[in-house]
Amino acid sequence: MDLLTIYRITLIIIFGFYLSRSDLKRNKIPDKVTFPLIIFGIALNLFDFGISEKLVASYLILLGLYFLFTILYIVIKHISPSQTIGGGDVKFTLVLASLLPFFPTNSTNIFILKVLIISIIVLFVMTIIKRISLWVASKSNNSKVFLDLNINSVKVTFVPILWISAIISLII
């Protein structure tokens, strides 16, 4: 692994932790952190790949993420209206895609697709568990006690899921 890749991974780990914490505490991702990281990632790609096919592919991935998140938003909103993805989730995904579009850098392995697949699986499982919990609570004799937990109002923040999925994708 080259020094530039280690630098990219370090940025993802450090800023991913900070942005995940911000999303969990305030349900907000600061633009003053994400936008410079996206621009820095694009500049790193230009430096690392030069004007090449890989650079064009990484920018096409960034554009494709906008469309993917639009579809993902519609699907999640339909499955669970209280759970949606927001602008911070999109910004963090773009941070990941711009900082480390390919891992390892000597192959065409598209890092962000692995992250998104793992994240979607985790989010889907969490949504199913929540739905099953609500169904079991509605059928239970003690449903008042269980429903007092207001499981339907529990909001799942997506940035920590993306960050953990990114770390898993780096290990796999």
C-alpha positions in Angstrom: 0.0 0.0 0.0 1.4 3.4 -1.0 1.7 6.4 1.3 -1.1 8.3 -0.5 -3.5 5.4 0.1 -2.6 5.3 3.8 -3.2 9.0 4.0 -6.6 8.7 2.4 -7.6 5.8 4.7 -6.4 7.8 7.7 -8.6 10.8 6.7 -11.6 8.5 6.3 -11.1 7.0 9.7 -10.5 10.3 11.6 -13.1 12.4 9.8 -15.6 9.5 9.6 -15.5 9.2 13.4 -16.0 12.9 13.8 -18.9 13.1 11.3 -20.5 9.9 12.7 -20.4 11.4 16.2 -21.8 14.7 14.9 -24.6 12.8 13.1 -25.4 10.8 16.3 -25.4 13.8 18.6 -26.9 16.6 16.5 -28.3 14.7 13.5 -26.3 17.1 11.3 -23.2 16.9 9.2 -21.2 20.1 9.0 -20.6 21.5 5.5 -17.4 23.2 6.7 -15.9 19.7 7.0 -17.5 17.7 4.2 -17.1 20.2 1.3 -13.3 20.7 1.9 -12.9 16.9 2.1 -14.7 16.3 -1.2 -12.6 19.0 -2.9 -9.4 17.6 -1.3 -10.3 14.1 -2.5 -10.9 15.3 -6.0 -7.5 17.1 -6.0 -5.9 13.9 -4.6 -7.4 11.9 -7.5 -6.1 14.4 -10.0 -2.6 14.1 -8.4 -2.8 10.3 -8.0 -4.4 9.3 -11.3 -3.6 12.3 -13.6 -5.9 12.8 -16.5 -6.7 9.2 -17.1 -9.5 6.7 -17.5 -9.5 6.1 -13.7 -10.0 9.8 -13.0 -13.0 9.9 -15.3 -14.4 6.7 -13.8 -14.1 8.2 -10.2 -16.0 11.3 -11.3 -18.6 9.2 -13.0 -19.0 7.3 -9.7 -19.5 10.6 -7.9 -22.2 11.6 -10.3 -23.8 8.2 -10.2 -24.0 8.4 -6.4 -26.4 11.4 -6.7 -28.8 9.2 -8.8 -28.3 6.2 -6.5 -29.2 8.2 -3.4 -32.3 9.6 -5.1 -33.5 6.1 -5.7 -32.4 4.9 -2.3 -34.3 7.8 -0.7 -37.5 6.9 -2.5 -37.2 3.2 -1.6 -36.5 3.8 2.1 -39.2 6.5 2.3 -41.6 3.9 0.9 -40.6 1.1 3.2 -40.3 3.2 6.4 -41.5 6.8 6.2 -39.8 7.7 9.5 -36.4 6.6 8.2 -34.9 8.6 5.4 -31.5 9.5 4.2 -30.6 13.1 4.1 -28.1 15.6 2.7 -25.5 14.7 5.3 -25.6 11.1 4.3 -25.1 12.0 0.6 -22.2 14.4 1.5 -20.4 11.7 3.6 -20.8 9.2 0.8 -19.3 11.7 -1.6 -16.4 12.2 0.9 -15.8 8.5 0.8 -16.0 8.3 -3.0 -13.8 11.2 -3.5 -11.1 10.3 -0.9 -10.8 6.6 -1.9 -12.6 5.8 -5.1 -10.5 2.7 -5.7 -9.0 0.3 -3.1 -6.3 -1.0 -3.6 -5.2 1.7 -6.1 -3.6 -0.7 -8.5 -6.8 -2.4 -9.4 -10.2 -1.4 -10.6 -11.9 -2.4 -7.4 -14.5 0.3 -6.7 -14.4 0.9 -3.0 -17.6 3.0 -2.6 -19.8 0.3 -4.2 -18.6 -2.2 -1.5 -19.4 0.4 1.2 -22.8 1.1 -0.2 -23.7 -2.6 -0.6 -22.7 -3.4 3.0 -24.5 -0.2 4.2 -27.7 -1.0 2.3 -27.7 -4.6 3.7 -27.2 -3.3 7.3 -29.9 -0.6 6.9 -32.3 -3.2 5.3 -31.7 -5.6 8.2 -32.3 -2.8 10.8 -35.5 -1.8 9.0 -36.8 -5.4 9.0 -35.9 -5.9 12.7 -37.8 -2.7 13.5 -40.8 -3.8 11.5 -40.8 -7.2 13.1 -40.5 -5.6 16.5 -43.5 -3.4 15.9 -45.5 -6.4 14.6 -44.6 -8.6 17.6 -45.5 -5.7 19.9 -48.9 -5.2 18.3 -49.7 -9.0 18.7 -48.4 -9.2 22.3 -50.7 -8.9 25.4 -48.2 -6.7 27.0 -48.0 -4.4 23.9 -48.6 -1.3 25.9 -45.3 -1.7 27.8 -43.4 -2.6 24.6 -45.0 0.2 22.5 -44.2 2.8 25.2 -40.6 2.5 24.0 -41.7 4.4 20.9 -39.7 2.2 18.6 -41.4 3.7 15.6 -39.9 7.1 16.5 -36.3 5.8 16.7 -34.3 7.4 14.0 -31.4 5.5 12.4 -28.5 7.7 11.5 -26.9 6.6 8.3 -23.4 8.2 8.5 -22.2 5.9 11.3 -23.4 2.9 9.2 -21.5 4.2 6.2 -18.4 4.8 8.2 -18.4 1.3 9.8 -19.2 -0.2 6.4 -16.2 1.7 5.0 -13.9 0.3 7.6 -15.3 -3.2 7.0 -14.7 -2.7 3.2 -11.1 -1.7 3.9 -10.6 -4.9 5.9 -12.3 -7.3 3.4 
